[in-house]
Amino acid sequence: MNLPRAASLVETALPFLNPEVSPPPASGSPLHTLTTGLARGDDVTWTRFHRDFGPGIFRQLLAATRGGHALARGAPQQTYLRVARHARPCDSAPMFSS
């Protein structure tokens, strides 16, 4: 069976971080508050991000690995690292997912 590489699994999980939002929220919105905290490296915000987004990210990765629990378990950490490296305050879901 050909399973995707972990890096491509991260790309698979990122659309989960991009829920449809119309119109984009204004500054001070929950998304702006979340992304500002992530960009600052705030521990409480990271805990909230993990709690709110972690299960969905894992489900996406599990589906992408066709049930490969071992591979799917390691991939969320890579997703979080990517978010940590690129986090910046933003007001729209498409901006956040990019």
DSSP file (Angstrom, degrees, kcal/mol; ACC not computed):
  #  RESIDUE AA STRUCTURE BP1 BP2  ACC     N-H-->O    O-->H-N    N-H-->O    O-->H-N    TCO  KAPPA ALPHA  PHI   PSI    X-CA   Y-CA   Z-CA
    1    1 A M              0   0    0      0, 0.0     2,-0.8     0, 0.0     0, 0.0   0.000 360.0 360.0 360.0 134.9    0.0    0.0    0.0
    2    2 A N        -     0   0    0      0, 0.0     0, 0.0     0, 0.0     0, 0.0  -0.822 360.0-171.0 -93.0 110.7    1.3    3.4   -0.9
    3    3 A L        -     0   0    0     -2,-0.8    62,-0.1     1,-0.1     3,-0.1  -0.791  28.1-105.8-100.1 145.7    0.8    5.8    2.0
    4    4 A P        -     0   0    0      0, 0.0    -1,-0.1     0, 0.0     5,-0.0  -0.305  38.6-100.6 -67.3 152.6    1.5    9.6    1.6
    5    5 A R     >  -     0   0    0      1,-0.1     4,-1.5     4,-0.0     3,-0.2  -0.312  32.7-111.1 -65.8 156.2    4.6   11.1    3.1
    6    6 A A  H  > S+     0   0    0      1,-0.2     4,-1.7     2,-0.2     5,-0.1   0.872 117.0  57.5 -59.5 -38.5    4.1   13.0    6.4
    7    7 A A  H  > S+     0   0    0      1,-0.2     4,-1.5     2,-0.2    -1,-0.2   0.902 106.7  47.6 -61.8 -40.3    4.8   16.3    4.6
    8    8 A S  H  > S+     0   0    0     -3,-0.2     4,-1.7     1,-0.2    -1,-0.2   0.792 106.1  59.7 -71.5 -25.0    2.0   15.8    2.2
    9    9 A L  H  X S+     0   0    0     -4,-1.5     4,-1.9     2,-0.2    -1,-0.2   0.877 100.9  54.5 -66.8 -36.6   -0.2   14.8    5.2
   10   10 A V  H  X S+     0   0    0     -4,-1.7     4,-1.5     1,-0.2    -2,-0.2   0.934 107.4  49.7 -60.9 -45.0    0.4   18.2    6.6
   11   11 A E  H  < S+     0   0    0     -4,-1.5    -1,-0.2     1,-0.2    -2,-0.2   0.865 108.4  54.4 -60.8 -35.7   -0.8   19.8    3.4
   12   12 A T  H  < S+     0   0    0     -4,-1.7     4,-0.3     1,-0.2    -1,-0.2   0.867 108.7  48.2 -65.4 -36.8   -3.9   17.5    3.6
   13   13 A A  H >X S+     0   0    0     -4,-1.9     3,-1.4     1,-0.2     4,-0.6   0.770  93.6  76.8 -76.8 -25.7   -4.7   18.8    7.1
   14   14 A L  G >< S+     0   0    0     -4,-1.5     3,-1.5     1,-0.3     4,-0.2   0.834  83.4  62.6 -61.0 -35.5   -4.4   22.5    6.3
   15   15 A P  G >4 S+     0   0    0      0, 0.0     3,-1.8     0, 0.0    -1,-0.3   0.822  94.2  64.7 -60.0 -25.5   -7.7   22.8    4.5
   16   16 A F  G <4 S+     0   0    0     -3,-1.4    -2,-0.2    -4,-0.3    -3,-0.1   0.825  96.7  56.7 -61.8 -29.5   -9.4   21.8    7.8
   17   17 A L  G << S+     0   0    0     -3,-1.5    -1,-0.3    -4,-0.6    -3,-0.1   0.451  96.6  71.1 -79.4   0.5   -7.9   25.1    9.2
   18   18 A N    <   +     0   0    0     -3,-1.8    -1,-0.2    -4,-0.2     3,-0.1  -0.558  65.6 175.9-118.8  65.3   -9.8   27.0    6.4
   19   19 A P        -     0   0    0      0, 0.0     2,-0.3     0, 0.0    74,-0.1  -0.370  46.2 -91.0 -66.9 152.0  -13.5   26.9    7.2
   20   20 A E        -     0   0    0     73,-0.1     2,-0.4    74,-0.0    -2,-0.0  -0.471  51.1-178.4 -64.3 123.5  -15.7   28.9    4.9
   21   21 A V        -     0   0    0     -2,-0.3    72,-0.0    -3,-0.1    -1,-0.0  -0.994  10.9-153.0-129.0 127.7  -16.1   32.4    6.3
   22   22 A S  S    S+     0   0    0     -2,-0.4    -2,-0.0     1,-0.3    70,-0.0  -0.946  78.3  12.0-147.6 122.7  -18.3   35.0    4.6
   23   23 A P  S    S-     0   0    0      0, 0.0    -1,-0.3     0, 0.0     3,-0.1   0.752  99.8-105.5 -75.7 169.6  -17.6   37.9    5.0
   24   24 A P        -     0   0    0      0, 0.0    68,-0.2     0, 0.0    -2,-0.0  -0.324  42.7-107.9 -58.4 139.6  -14.1   38.0    6.6
   25   25 A P        -     0   0    0      0, 0.0     3,-0.1     0, 0.0     2,-0.1  -0.308  33.0-112.6 -68.7 154.3  -14.3   38.8   10.3
   26   26 A A    >   -     0   0    0      1,-0.2     3,-1.6    -3,-0.1     6,-0.3  -0.336  45.8 -73.7 -80.6 165.2  -13.1   42.2   11.5
   27   27 A S  T 3  S+     0   0    0      1,-0.3    -1,-0.2     5,-0.1    64,-0.1  -0.280 123.5  39.6 -55.5 145.8  -10.1   42.9   13.6
   28   28 A G  T 3  S+     0   0    0      1,-0.3    -1,-0.3    -3,-0.1    -2,-0.1   0.407  88.1 135.8  88.4  -2.1  -10.8   41.8   17.2
   29   29 A S  S <> S-     0   0    0     -3,-1.6     4,-2.6     1,-0.1    -1,-0.3  -0.243  74.4-102.4 -70.3 165.2  -12.7   38.8   15.9
   30   30 A P  H  > S+     0   0    0      0, 0.0     4,-2.6     0, 0.0     5,-0.2   0.884 124.5  51.6 -57.1 -38.0  -12.1   35.4   17.5
   31   31 A L  H  > S+     0   0    0      2,-0.2     4,-2.9     1,-0.2    59,-0.3   0.921 110.2  47.8 -65.5 -42.9   -9.9   34.4   14.5
   32   32 A H  H  > S+     0   0    0     -6,-0.3     4,-2.2     2,-0.2    -1,-0.2   0.913 113.2  48.4 -63.1 -42.6   -7.8   37.5   14.9
   33   33 A T  H  X S+     0   0    0     -4,-2.6     4,-2.0     2,-0.2    -2,-0.2   0.920 113.6  47.5 -62.8 -44.4   -7.5   36.9   18.6
   34   34 A L  H  X S+     0   0    0     -4,-2.6     4,-2.4    -5,-0.2    -2,-0.2   0.949 114.2  45.1 -61.5 -50.5   -6.5   33.3   18.1
   35   35 A T  H  X S+     0   0    0     -4,-2.9     4,-2.4    55,-0.3    -1,-0.2   0.838 110.7  54.0 -68.6 -32.2   -3.9   34.0   15.4
   36   36 A T  H  X S+     0   0    0     -4,-2.2     4,-1.8    -5,-0.2    -1,-0.2   0.924 111.0  46.6 -64.5 -43.3   -2.4   36.9   17.4
   37   37 A G  H  X>S+     0   0    0     -4,-2.0     5,-2.5     2,-0.2     4,-0.9   0.895 112.0  50.3 -64.8 -40.8   -1.9   34.5   20.3
   38   38 A L  H ><5S+     0   0    0     -4,-2.4     3,-0.6     1,-0.2    -2,-0.2   0.919 109.9  50.5 -62.8 -43.0   -0.4   31.9   18.1
   39   39 A A  H 3<5S+     0   0    0     -4,-2.4    -1,-0.2     1,-0.2    -2,-0.2   0.848 111.2  48.8 -64.6 -33.8    2.0   34.4   16.6
   40   40 A R  H 3<5S-     0   0    0     -4,-1.8    -1,-0.2    -5,-0.2    -2,-0.2   0.652 112.5-120.8 -77.8 -15.3    3.1   35.5   20.1
   41   41 A G  T <<5 +     0   0    0     -4,-0.9     2,-0.3    -3,-0.6    -3,-0.2   0.765  44.6 178.8  79.2  25.9    3.5   31.9   21.2
   42   42 A D     >< -     0   0    0     -5,-2.5     4,-2.2    -6,-0.2    -1,-0.2  -0.467  24.6-147.0 -66.1 122.7    1.0   32.2   23.9
   43   43 A D  H  > S+     0   0    0     -2,-0.3     4,-2.2     1,-0.2     5,-0.2   0.871  96.4  52.2 -61.5 -40.3    0.6   28.9   25.8
   44   44 A V  H  > S+     0   0    0      1,-0.2     4,-2.2     2,-0.2    -1,-0.2   0.904 110.6  48.5 -64.2 -40.7   -3.1   29.3   26.6
   45   45 A T  H  > S+     0   0    0      2,-0.2     4,-2.8     1,-0.2    -2,-0.2   0.903 110.4  50.8 -66.7 -40.9   -3.8   30.1   22.9
   46   46 A W  H  X S+     0   0    0     -4,-2.2     4,-2.6     2,-0.2    -2,-0.2   0.883 109.5  51.3 -63.9 -37.5   -1.8   27.0   21.8
   47   47 A T  H  X S+     0   0    0     -4,-2.2     4,-2.5     2,-0.2    -2,-0.2   0.925 111.8  46.9 -63.2 -44.0   -3.8   24.9   24.2
   48   48 A R  H  X S+     0   0    0     -4,-2.2     4,-3.1     2,-0.2     5,-0.3   0.917 111.5  51.1 -63.0 -43.8   -7.0   26.3   22.8
   49   49 A F  H  X>S+     0   0    0     -4,-2.8     4,-2.9     1,-0.2     5,-0.7   0.925 112.0  47.1 -59.3 -45.5   -5.9   25.7   19.2
   50   50 A H  H  X5S+     0   0    0     -4,-2.6     4,-1.5     3,-0.2    -2,-0.2   0.922 115.0  46.3 -62.6 -44.1   -4.9   22.1   20.1
   51   51 A R  H  <5S+     0   0    0     -4,-2.5    -2,-0.2    -5,-0.2    -1,-0.2   0.919 121.4  35.9 -64.4 -44.9   -8.3   21.5   21.8
   52   52 A D  H  <5S+     0   0    0     -4,-3.1     4,-0.3    -5,-0.2    -2,-0.2   0.858 132.9  22.6 -81.2 -36.9  -10.4   23.1   19.1
   53   53 A F  H  X5S+     0   0    0     -4,-2.9     4,-2.4    -5,-0.3     5,-0.2   0.698 102.3  81.1-105.9 -23.5   -8.5   22.1   15.9
   54   54 A G  H  X<S+     0   0    0     -4,-1.5     4,-2.7    -5,-0.7     5,-0.2   0.893  91.8  48.8 -55.2 -49.6   -6.5   19.0   17.0
   55   55 A P  H  > S+     0   0    0      0, 0.0     4,-2.3     0, 0.0    -1,-0.2   0.902 114.1  46.5 -61.4 -39.9   -9.3   16.4   16.7
   56   56 A G  H  > S+     0   0    0     -4,-0.3     4,-2.2     2,-0.2    -2,-0.2   0.890 111.9  50.7 -67.8 -39.3  -10.4   17.6   13.2
   57   57 A I  H  X S+     0   0    0     -4,-2.4     4,-2.4     2,-0.2     5,-0.2   0.931 111.0  49.1 -62.7 -44.7   -6.8   17.7   12.0
   58   58 A F  H  X S+     0   0    0     -4,-2.7     4,-2.9    -5,-0.2    -2,-0.2   0.915 109.6  51.6 -62.7 -42.0   -6.2   14.2   13.3
   59   59 A R  H  X S+     0   0    0     -4,-2.3     4,-2.2     1,-0.2    -1,-0.2   0.908 110.5  48.9 -61.2 -41.2   -9.4   13.0   11.5
   60   60 A Q  H  X S+     0   0    0     -4,-2.2     4,-2.2     2,-0.2    -1,-0.2   0.918 113.9  45.9 -62.9 -43.2   -8.3   14.5    8.2
   61   61 A L  H  X S+     0   0    0     -4,-2.4     4,-1.7     2,-0.2    -2,-0.2   0.878 110.5  53.2 -69.1 -37.6   -4.8   12.9    8.6
   62   62 A L  H  <>S+     0   0    0     -4,-2.9     5,-2.9     1,-0.2     6,-0.5   0.904 111.0  46.9 -63.4 -40.8   -6.4    9.5    9.5
   63   63 A A  H ><5S+     0   0    0     -4,-2.2     3,-1.3     1,-0.2    -2,-0.2   0.900 110.0  53.5 -66.0 -40.1   -8.5    9.7    6.4
   64   64 A A  H 3<5S+     0   0    0     -4,-2.2    -1,-0.2     1,-0.3    -2,-0.2   0.805 110.7  46.6 -66.0 -28.5   -5.5   10.7    4.3
   65   65 A T  T 3<5S-     0   0    0     -4,-1.7     3,-0.4    -5,-0.1    -1,-0.3   0.330 113.0-119.6 -94.3   7.7   -3.5    7.6    5.6
   66   66 A R  T < 5S-     0   0    0     -3,-1.3    -3,-0.2     1,-0.2    -2,-0.1   0.904  81.9 -37.9  54.4  44.6   -6.5    5.3    5.0
   67   67 A G  S   <S+     0   0    0     -5,-2.9     2,-1.7     1,-0.2    -1,-0.2   0.578  91.6 152.5  87.9  10.1   -6.6    4.5    8.6
   68   68 A G     >  -     0   0    0     -6,-0.5     4,-2.7    -3,-0.4     5,-0.2  -0.554  18.8-178.7 -76.1  87.0   -2.9    4.4    9.2
   69   69 A H  H  > S+     0   0    0     -2,-1.7     4,-2.4     1,-0.2    -1,-0.2   0.875  75.3  53.4 -57.6 -42.8   -2.9    5.3   12.9
   70   70 A A  H  > S+     0   0    0      1,-0.2     4,-1.0     2,-0.2    -1,-0.2   0.927 114.7  40.1 -62.1 -45.7    0.8    5.3   13.4
   71   71 A L  H  > S+     0   0    0      1,-0.2     4,-1.3     2,-0.2     3,-0.4   0.906 115.9  51.0 -69.6 -41.3    1.5    7.7   10.6
   72   72 A A  H  < S+     0   0    0     -4,-2.7    -2,-0.2     1,-0.2    -1,-0.2   0.827 103.9  59.6 -66.5 -31.9   -1.5    9.9   11.4
   73   73 A R  H  < S+     0   0    0     -4,-2.4     4,-0.3    -5,-0.2    -1,-0.2   0.849 109.1  42.6 -66.9 -33.8   -0.5   10.2   15.1
   74   74 A G  H >X S+     0   0    0     -4,-1.0     4,-0.9    -3,-0.4     3,-0.5   0.754 101.3  69.9 -83.2 -24.8    2.9   11.8   14.2
   75   75 A A  H 3X S+     0   0    0     -4,-1.3     4,-2.0     1,-0.2     3,-0.3   0.811  84.9  64.7 -69.9 -32.2    1.6   14.1   11.5
   76   76 A P  H 3> S+     0   0    0      0, 0.0     4,-2.8     0, 0.0    -1,-0.2   0.885  98.8  56.7 -59.3 -34.3   -0.3   16.6   13.7
   77   77 A Q  H <> S+     0   0    0     -3,-0.5     4,-2.3    -4,-0.3    -2,-0.2   0.905 106.9  48.2 -61.8 -39.8    2.9   17.6   15.3
   78   78 A Q  H  X S+     0   0    0     -4,-0.9     4,-2.1    -3,-0.3    -1,-0.2   0.875 110.5  52.0 -67.0 -36.2    4.3   18.6   11.9
   79   79 A T  H  X S+     0   0    0     -4,-2.0     4,-2.3     2,-0.2    -2,-0.2   0.936 110.1  48.2 -63.4 -45.9    1.1   20.5   11.2
   80   80 A Y  H  X S+     0   0    0     -4,-2.8     4,-2.9     1,-0.2    -2,-0.2   0.891 109.5  53.0 -62.7 -39.6    1.5   22.4   14.5
   81   81 A L  H  X S+     0   0    0     -4,-2.3     4,-2.3     2,-0.2    -1,-0.2   0.905 108.8  49.9 -62.2 -39.9    5.1   23.2   13.7
   82   82 A R  H  X S+     0   0    0     -4,-2.1     4,-1.7     2,-0.2    -2,-0.2   0.921 111.4  48.1 -65.0 -42.2    4.1   24.6   10.4
   83   83 A V  H  X S+     0   0    0     -4,-2.3     4,-1.5     1,-0.2    -2,-0.2   0.926 111.2  51.6 -61.3 -44.2    1.5   26.7   12.0
   84   84 A A  H  < S+     0   0    0     -4,-2.9    -2,-0.2     1,-0.2    -1,-0.2   0.887 110.8  47.8 -61.1 -39.5    4.0   27.9   14.6
   85   85 A R  H  < S+     0   0    0     -4,-2.3    -1,-0.2     1,-0.2    -2,-0.2   0.822 123.9  30.4 -70.7 -30.3    6.5   28.9   11.9
   86   86 A H  H  < S+     0   0    0     -4,-1.7    -2,-0.2    -5,-0.2    -1,-0.2   0.373  84.3 129.9-113.8   4.0    4.0   30.8    9.8
   87   87 A A     <  +     0   0    0     -4,-1.5     9,-0.0    -3,-0.2   -51,-0.0  -0.359  23.4 154.1 -65.7 135.8    1.5   32.1   12.4
   88   88 A R        -     0   0    0     -2,-0.1   -52,-0.1     8,-0.1   -51,-0.1  -0.970  52.4 -82.0-154.0 152.8    0.7   35.8   12.1
   89   89 A P        +     0   0    0      0, 0.0     2,-0.3     0, 0.0   -57,-0.1  -0.332  59.9 163.2 -59.2 134.0   -2.3   37.9   13.1
   90   90 A C        -     0   0    0    -59,-0.3   -55,-0.3   -58,-0.2   -54,-0.2  -0.971  39.6-147.5-150.8 164.4   -5.0   37.7   10.4
   91   91 A D  S    S+     0   0    0     -2,-0.3     2,-0.4   -59,-0.1   -59,-0.2   0.421  75.8  59.8-114.4  -3.4   -8.7   38.4    9.9
   92   92 A S  S  > S-     0   0    0    -68,-0.2     4,-2.2     1,-0.1     5,-0.2  -0.973  71.2-131.1-134.2 146.7   -9.8   35.8    7.4
   93   93 A A  H  > S+     0   0    0     -2,-0.4     4,-2.6     1,-0.2     5,-0.2   0.895 109.1  53.6 -60.0 -42.8   -9.8   32.0    7.3
   94   94 A P  H  > S+     0   0    0      0, 0.0     4,-1.3     0, 0.0    -1,-0.2   0.908 110.0  48.4 -60.5 -38.8   -8.1   31.9    3.8
   95   95 A M  H  4 S+     0   0    0      1,-0.2    -2,-0.2     2,-0.2     3,-0.1   0.912 111.9  50.2 -64.8 -41.6   -5.3   34.1    5.1
   96   96 A F  H  < S+     0   0    0     -4,-2.2    -1,-0.2     1,-0.2    -3,-0.2   0.906 109.0  50.5 -63.1 -43.1   -4.9   31.9    8.1
   97   97 A S  H  <        0   0    0     -4,-2.6    -1,-0.2     1,-0.3    -2,-0.2   0.775 360.0 360.0 -70.2 -24.6   -4.7   28.7    6.1
   98   98 A S     <        0   0    0     -4,-1.3    -1,-0.3    -5,-0.2    -2,-0.2   0.497 360.0 360.0 -79.3 360.0   -2.1   30.0    3.8
